Amino acid sequence: MEYYDISDSGKVDNSGKNNLNNSLIFRKITNKNAPIHIVNLIFNCYDPAEAIYIYARAEKYINFNNHNRLEKPRILERKNHKFLLNLLFYLALLSLAINILLVILCTQFLLIVIKNFEEIQSKSPNSVILILSILLVFTIVSYVSTIFSFRMLDDSLSGLRLYKKAINFYDTL
């Protein structure tokens, strides 16, 4: 299939075909759509692989000025952005530590109740089932919450790594 330039009928124009190929490649790599001029600018920058990696995870970290040259976005220049990423990391660590402590305490309390089951049942027969069911539910919730804390920690570490990659990407310009 050949494309001909409208203004010069004898000249073959492959820009549409190249744009389509670039767009399909970009979409396959990033699972995102972007305007073709952004795709072409990313493919033509000094490190397209790194730019595609950064753009796929945080579109706001890749920025072009009016002259179609890479320009460090304002979000990377602000100190509060890095502070917020670090705050998210420390909150994830705190959440994980609290959840692990809750898991340990719930498990120990559950073991104490099971160990002293007969004594508790002799003093208050109806409350044993209630105590065990509430404790079991609380233990399961703390285990699930710990899994979410690990996920939050992983996301915050990924955000910090991406931030550092973007800073290094623009520092090498």
Summary of the structure (lengths in Angstrom):
residues: 173
radius of gyration: 28.0
end to end distance: 38.6
largest distance: 99.5
contacts: 438
relative contact order: 0.10
helix: 76%
strand: 2%
